Amino acid sequence: MEFFAHQRSSLDDPKSTVVAGIDLKNADIAGYLPVELGLLTDIALFHVNSNKFCGIIP
């Protein structure tokens, strides 16, 4: 399984780093997406296709 997380400086605070993207496509992951994903307010890329997630997108 490969996992890629893209980081960049926050637009609000250039001294802080935020997660800008997550790529988990084709990782054969199953289950619910954690509600904590909703805390990633600066995320621009979220690839989770070709997995077996269920439930709602936070």
Secondary structure, DSSP 4 states (H G I P E B T S, - for coil): ---EEEEEE-SS-TTSEEEEEEE-TT---EEEPPGGGGG-TT--EEE--SSEEES---
